[in-house]
Amino acid sequence: MKKRIGLLVLFGVLAAFSMMLSAAKGSVDIPLAEIIGILGGAQDTAHAQILWNIRLPRTIVAALVGINLSLSGAILQAILRNPLADPHIIGISSGAGLAGIFIMLMLPGAAWLITPTAFGGAMVAALLIYILAWRDGIRPTRIILAGVAVSAFLGAGISAMMILYSDRVHSALMWMVGGLSARSWPHVDLLLPYTIVAGLLALMAAQRLNILQLGDDMARGIGLAVERTRILLTAVAALLAASAVSVVGLLGFVGLIVPHAARLMIGADYRFLLPAAALLGITVVTLSDTAARLLFAPLELPVGIIMAVVGAPFFLYLLRRQL
């Protein structure tokens, strides 16, 4: 218990450090002491304008996206009993992406519709994967194969829409890769309520997630309504993933590598795993975004490219361990 609490404190320190680094580093470096002064009320400098209007909202969006995708991946890995599950890999993010692209291209003035529509797309994708993978129960291999197939199908739909509406596609290109460029306070306002509500629901369900790890028969014997619990938790995971996708686009691998890394360090008890994954998610996404801004400055890479470079080898490592 003490070791786990100590690790959570360490993850919290890492998350705070990564957010401070993200706020401090860029085309113009802002010293830490000056950041503290600006946050304390100093508003009259150019650095203050950069921090409040550019760096700080972008850093907060990165942190919220890290929390949402990490919690979504952790929940999916629990309800599917499969460490390879991830909203991007099994197609939930693609469902949200197709719905979001549809709104962006067909109703560009209705940005407020993107998140609820993306949630609907994510739920439809999750339901389709569930139906395709069901055969006398759910097996991890079938979930992955069904998810890959659904993701490919939905990806084809996204590509078709971008070709058919090529005159409107410029704004969607960065969204397809996953990027935090030009994210500001309205994006924080959009994302924060979903993070708070769905994040609290996830933390409240930690004990049920632990019970699901025992297997369906044992969980039913304890008294858990397995299928209803799985559907409700899938909805929570879809809401977390869809809200993140609606703001930053199709950012992959966060929901795969972060929960698995947290599990290796803190164990499989979801009472500790969920907050650990959330804190590590903040660290990974904010550090990746900082690297995306600095590695090829003044050129800025989408953070999705950095995550793919890190996440793809990690996925192959997990694949070799599982199969």
C-alpha positions as CSV (number, residue, x, y, z in Angstrom):
1,M,0.0,0.0,0.0
2,K,2.7,2.5,1.0
3,K,4.7,1.6,-2.2
4,R,1.7,2.3,-4.4
5,I,0.9,5.6,-2.7
6,G,4.6,6.6,-3.1
7,L,4.4,5.8,-6.8
8,L,1.2,7.8,-7.1
9,V,3.0,10.8,-5.5
10,L,6.0,10.3,-7.9
11,F,3.6,10.2,-10.9
12,G,2.0,13.4,-9.6
13,V,5.4,15.1,-9.4
14,L,6.3,13.9,-12.9
15,A,2.9,15.2,-14.3
16,A,3.5,18.6,-12.6
17,F,7.1,18.8,-14.0
18,S,6.0,17.9,-17.5
19,M,3.3,20.6,-17.5
20,M,5.8,23.2,-16.2
21,L,8.3,22.1,-18.9
22,S,5.6,22.4,-21.6
23,A,4.7,25.9,-20.4
24,A,8.3,27.0,-20.2
25,K,9.8,25.7,-23.4
26,G,9.1,26.8,-27.0
27,S,10.2,29.3,-29.5
28,V,10.5,31.6,-26.6
29,D,11.7,30.2,-23.3
30,I,10.1,31.4,-20.1
31,P,12.0,30.9,-16.9
32,L,10.3,28.9,-14.1
33,A,10.4,31.8,-11.7
34,E,8.8,34.1,-14.2
35,I,6.0,31.5,-14.8
36,I,5.3,31.4,-11.1
37,G,5.2,35.2,-11.0
38,I,2.8,35.4,-14.0
39,L,0.5,32.8,-12.4
40,G,0.6,34.9,-9.3
41,G,-0.8,37.9,-11.1
42,A,1.9,39.6,-13.2
43,Q,0.2,40.3,-16.5
44,D,2.1,43.2,-18.2
45,T,4.8,41.4,-20.1
46,A,5.1,39.7,-23.5
47,H,5.9,36.4,-21.7
48,A,2.7,36.7,-19.7
49,Q,0.7,37.0,-23.0
50,I,2.4,34.0,-24.4
51,L,1.8,32.0,-21.3
52,W,-1.8,32.8,-20.8
53,N,-3.0,32.9,-24.4
54,I,-0.8,30.1,-26.0
55,R,1.2,27.9,-23.7
56,L,-1.1,27.4,-20.7
57,P,-4.3,26.4,-22.5
58,R,-2.4,24.1,-24.8
59,T,-0.7,22.4,-21.9
60,I,-4.0,22.0,-20.1
61,V,-5.6,20.5,-23.2
62,A,-2.7,18.1,-23.5
63,A,-3.1,17.1,-19.9
64,L,-6.8,16.5,-20.2
65,V,-6.4,14.5,-23.4
66,G,-3.7,12.4,-21.7
67,I,-6.1,11.7,-18.8
68,N,-9.1,10.8,-21.0
69,L,-7.2,8.5,-23.4
70,S,-5.3,6.7,-20.6
71,L,-8.5,6.1,-18.6
72,S,-10.3,5.0,-21.7
73,G,-7.6,2.5,-22.5
74,A,-7.4,1.2,-18.9
75,I,-11.1,0.6,-18.8
76,L,-11.2,-1.2,-22.2
77,Q,-8.3,-3.4,-21.1
78,A,-10.2,-4.4,-18.0
79,I,-13.6,-5.1,-19.6
80,L,-12.0,-7.0,-22.4
81,R,-9.3,-8.6,-20.2
82,N,-6.8,-7.8,-23.0
83,P,-3.7,-5.6,-22.5
84,L,-3.7,-5.0,-26.2
85,A,-7.0,-3.1,-26.1
86,D,-6.9,0.6,-26.8
87,P,-9.6,3.0,-28.2
88,H,-7.4,3.7,-31.3
89,I,-6.4,0.1,-32.1
90,I,-9.8,-1.5,-31.7
91,G,-11.7,1.1,-33.7
92,I,-13.6,3.2,-31.1
93,S,-11.4,6.3,-32.0
94,S,-12.1,5.6,-35.7
95,G,-15.8,5.7,-35.0
96,A,-15.5,9.0,-33.2
97,G,-13.2,10.2,-36.0
98,L,-15.6,9.4,-38.8
99,A,-18.4,11.2,-37.0
100,G,-16.2,14.2,-36.2
101,I,-14.9,14.5,-39.7
102,F,-18.5,14.4,-41.0
103,I,-19.5,17.4,-38.8
104,M,-16.3,19.2,-39.7
105,L,-16.8,18.8,-43.4
106,M,-20.6,19.0,-43.7
107,L,-21.4,21.4,-40.9
108,P,-18.3,23.5,-40.3
109,G,-20.2,26.1,-38.3
110,A,-21.5,23.6,-35.8
111,A,-18.3,22.8,-33.8
112,W,-20.4,22.2,-30.7
113,L,-21.9,19.1,-32.3
114,I,-18.5,17.4,-32.8
115,T,-18.2,15.9,-29.3
116,P,-21.7,14.5,-28.9
117,T,-21.6,13.2,-32.5
118,A,-18.1,11.7,-31.9
119,F,-19.5,10.0,-28.8
120,G,-22.3,8.5,-30.9
121,G,-19.8,7.3,-33.5
122,A,-17.6,5.7,-30.8
123,M,-20.6,3.9,-29.3
124,V,-21.7,2.6,-32.7
125,A,-18.1,1.3,-33.4
126,A,-17.9,-0.3,-29.9
127,L,-21.3,-2.0,-30.4
128,L,-20.3,-3.3,-33.9
129,I,-17.0,-4.7,-32.5
130,Y,-18.9,-6.3,-29.7
131,I,-21.3,-8.0,-32.1
132,L,-18.6,-9.2,-34.4
133,A,-16.4,-10.6,-31.6
134,W,-19.3,-12.4,-29.8
135,R,-19.3,-16.1,-30.3
136,D,-20.3,-18.0,-27.1
137,G,-18.6,-15.2,-25.2
138,I,-15.8,-12.7,-25.7
139,R,-12.2,-13.7,-26.5
140,P,-9.3,-11.3,-26.6
141,T,-8.0,-12.4,-30.0
142,R,-11.5,-11.9,-31.6
143,I,-11.8,-8.5,-30.1
144,I,-8.5,-7.4,-31.6
145,L,-9.3,-8.9,-35.0
146,A,-12.8,-7.4,-35.0
147,G,-11.4,-4.1,-33.9
148,V,-8.8,-4.0,-36.6
149,A,-11.4,-4.8,-39.2
150,V,-13.9,-2.1,-38.0
151,S,-11.0,0.4,-37.7
152,A,-10.0,-0.3,-41.3
153,F,-13.6,0.0,-42.5
154,L,-14.2,3.3,-40.7
155,G,-10.8,4.5,-41.9
156,A,-11.9,3.9,-45.4
157,G,-15.0,6.0,-44.7
158,I,-12.8,8.9,-43.4
159,S,-10.6,8.7,-46.5
160,A,-13.6,8.7,-48.8
161,M,-15.1,11.8,-47.2
162,M,-11.8,13.6,-47.4
163,I,-11.6,12.8,-51.1
164,L,-15.2,13.7,-51.9
165,Y,-14.9,17.0,-50.0
166,S,-11.3,17.8,-50.9
167,D,-12.0,21.5,-51.1
168,R,-12.8,21.6,-47.3
169,V,-10.3,19.1,-46.1
170,H,-7.4,21.4,-45.0
171,S,-8.8,21.9,-41.5
172,A,-9.2,18.1,-41.1
173,L,-5.6,17.1,-42.0
174,M,-4.0,17.9,-38.7
175,W,-7.0,16.5,-36.9
176,M,-6.4,13.1,-38.7
177,V,-2.9,12.8,-37.3
178,G,-3.7,14.2,-33.8
179,G,-2.3,17.6,-33.0
180,L,-2.4,20.3,-30.3
181,S,-1.5,23.3,-32.5
182,A,-3.6,26.4,-31.8
183,R,-5.5,24.8,-28.9
184,S,-6.9,27.5,-26.7
185,W,-9.2,28.2,-23.8
186,P,-12.4,27.3,-25.6
187,H,-11.0,23.8,-26.2
188,V,-10.3,23.6,-22.4
189,D,-13.9,24.6,-21.7
190,L,-15.1,22.0,-24.1
191,L,-13.0,19.1,-22.8
192,L,-13.0,19.8,-19.0
193,P,-16.6,18.8,-18.2
194,Y,-16.3,15.4,-20.0
195,T,-13.0,14.7,-18.2
196,I,-14.5,15.5,-14.8
197,V,-17.7,13.6,-15.3
198,A,-16.4,10.5,-17.1
199,G,-13.2,10.5,-15.0
200,L,-15.2,10.4,-11.8
201,L,-17.4,7.6,-13.2
202,A,-14.3,5.6,-14.1
203,L,-12.8,6.0,-10.6
204,M,-16.1,5.0,-9.0
205,A,-16.2,1.9,-11.1
206,A,-12.7,0.7,-10.0
207,Q,-14.0,-2.1,-7.8
208,R,-16.2,-3.4,-10.6
209,L,-13.3,-3.4,-12.9
210,N,-11.3,-5.5,-10.4
211,I,-14.2,-8.0,-10.2
212,L,-14.3,-8.2,-14.0
213,Q,-10.6,-9.4,-13.9
214,L,-11.8,-12.6,-12.1
215,G,-13.7,-13.8,-15.2
216,D,-17.3,-13.6,-16.1
217,D,-18.4,-16.7,-14.2
218,M,-16.7,-15.6,-11.0
219,A,-18.0,-12.1,-11.4
220,R,-21.6,-13.4,-11.8
221,G,-21.1,-15.6,-8.8
222,I,-20.2,-12.5,-6.7
223,G,-23.4,-10.8,-7.9
224,L,-22.1,-8.5,-10.6
225,A,-24.4,-7.9,-13.7
226,V,-21.5,-8.6,-16.1
227,E,-23.0,-7.6,-19.4
228,R,-24.7,-4.5,-18.1
229,T,-21.5,-3.4,-16.3
230,R,-19.5,-4.1,-19.5
231,I,-21.9,-2.0,-21.6
232,L,-22.0,0.9,-19.2
233,L,-18.2,0.9,-18.8
234,T,-17.8,0.8,-22.6
235,A,-20.0,3.9,-22.8
236,V,-17.7,5.6,-20.2
237,A,-14.6,4.6,-22.2
238,A,-16.2,5.8,-25.4
239,L,-17.1,9.1,-23.9
240,L,-13.6,9.7,-22.7
241,A,-12.1,8.7,-26.1
242,A,-14.6,10.7,-28.1
243,S,-14.1,13.9,-26.1
244,A,-10.4,13.7,-26.6
245,V,-10.7,12.8,-30.3
246,S,-13.2,15.7,-30.8
247,V,-10.5,18.2,-29.6
248,V,-7.2,16.9,-30.8
249,G,-8.1,14.3,-33.5
250,L,-7.0,10.7,-33.9
251,L,-4.2,10.6,-31.4
252,G,-3.1,6.9,-31.1
253,F,-1.3,4.7,-28.7
254,V,-1.8,6.8,-25.5
255,G,-4.5,4.4,-24.3
256,L,-2.3,1.4,-25.0
257,I,1.1,2.3,-23.6
258,V,0.2,4.4,-20.6
259,P,-2.2,1.9,-18.8
260,H,0.2,-1.0,-19.5
261,A,3.2,1.0,-18.2
262,A,1.2,1.9,-15.1
263,R,0.1,-1.7,-14.6
264,L,3.7,-2.9,-14.7
265,M,4.8,-0.4,-12.0
266,I,1.8,-0.2,-9.7
267,G,-0.1,-3.5,-10.2
268,A,-3.5,-4.5,-11.5
269,D,-5.6,-3.1,-8.7
270,Y,-7.8,-0.5,-10.5
271,R,-8.2,1.6,-7.4
272,F,-4.6,2.6,-7.9
273,L,-4.2,1.8,-11.6
274,L,-6.7,4.4,-12.8
275,P,-5.2,7.4,-11.0
276,A,-1.7,6.2,-11.9
277,A,-2.7,5.9,-15.6
278,A,-4.3,9.4,-15.5
279,L,-1.1,11.0,-14.1
280,L,1.2,9.1,-16.5
281,G,-1.1,10.1,-19.3
282,I,-0.6,13.8,-18.4
283,T,3.2,13.2,-18.4
284,V,3.4,11.3,-21.7
285,V,1.2,13.6,-23.8
286,T,2.6,16.9,-22.4
287,L,6.2,15.7,-22.9
288,S,5.4,14.3,-26.4
289,D,3.9,17.7,-27.3
290,T,6.9,19.5,-26.0
291,A,9.2,17.3,-28.0
292,A,7.0,17.8,-31.1
293,R,7.4,21.6,-30.7
294,L,11.2,21.5,-30.0
295,L,12.7,18.7,-32.1
296,F,12.5,20.4,-35.5
297,A,11.9,24.0,-34.4
298,P,10.8,26.3,-35.9
299,L,8.8,23.5,-37.7
300,E,6.2,21.9,-35.4
301,L,5.3,18.3,-35.7
302,P,1.8,17.0,-34.8
303,V,2.0,15.2,-31.5
304,G,0.4,12.1,-33.1
305,I,3.7,11.5,-35.0
306,I,5.7,11.4,-31.8
307,M,3.2,9.1,-30.2
308,A,3.2,6.8,-33.2
309,V,7.1,6.6,-33.1
310,V,6.9,5.7,-29.4
311,G,3.8,3.6,-29.4
312,A,4.2,1.3,-32.5
313,P,7.4,-0.4,-31.1
314,F,5.7,-0.8,-27.7
315,F,2.6,-2.4,-29.4
316,L,4.8,-4.9,-31.2
317,Y,6.6,-5.7,-27.9
318,L,3.2,-6.4,-26.3
319,L,2.1,-8.4,-29.3
320,R,5.1,-10.7,-29.0
321,R,4.5,-11.2,-25.3
322,Q,0.8,-12.1,-25.8
323,L,0.9,-14.3,-28.9
